[in-house]
Amino acid sequence: MKKRTMRTMITALLTAVLCLGLVACSGEDFDAAGYVKSVLDANYHKEYKGYATFRQLSEEEAEKEIVDSINLQLELEIATVGGITEDGKERYKELSAEIDKLAKYEVTEAKKQDDGSYIVTVSVEPSNVFQIMEQVLTDVANEMMGQGATLESDEEFTEYLLEGMRRCIDQNAYGEAQTVEVAVSADDSGAYGISEEDMQLLQDTMFPE
């Protein structure tokens, strides 16, 4: 069996450079909670309307901005790992998007700080999709090898990987809600944004390993 795991492959989706477009404040108090929700909705649930409004883009432009970034990262990861058939690559992207949509969160409040930044509270219910991955892949491998597969060919490896992804999605469950605080701050030009560190914290909380 090739020494490539679903964890290695799917990591591309969750560590892709998210399109966290900076948005300028119009002079009134900035809707930091709405902005954080729009970023999460666009990147995880593929809902672009709110994000497009904040970015002053059309929904089509907002979608393209985010999808292009994620697809580029996925293509680079697939090329680096190898072993997936051409047909499998598209199915892999589709299943990756399904995993993304498992993100379960609620933006609850935003508090403005003395320095003009905001602390936004997000309630997250962690998905176990990565925590069950090792066992799921083992089960799939044992079943396939029991039927005579070696998992050495690209076709067999692709079947193994995609079946594992499908089962992880189907068996997904959520843990107890956790609270994450995200800082939304302005740069020198007055445009607000979320730091990569805080986005990574949200990802790690939503999809623990």
Secondary structure, 3 states (H helix, E strand, C coil): CCCCCHHHHHHHHHHCCCCCCCEECCCCCCCHHHHHHHHHHHHHCCCCHHHHHHHCCCHHHHHHHHHHHHHHHHHHHHHHHCCCCHHHHHHHHHHHHHHHCCCEEEEEEEEECCCCCEEEEEEEECECCCCCHHHHHHHHHHHHHHCCCCCCCHHHHHHHHHHHHHHHHHCCCECCCEEEEEEEEECCCCEEEECHHHHHHHHHHHCCC
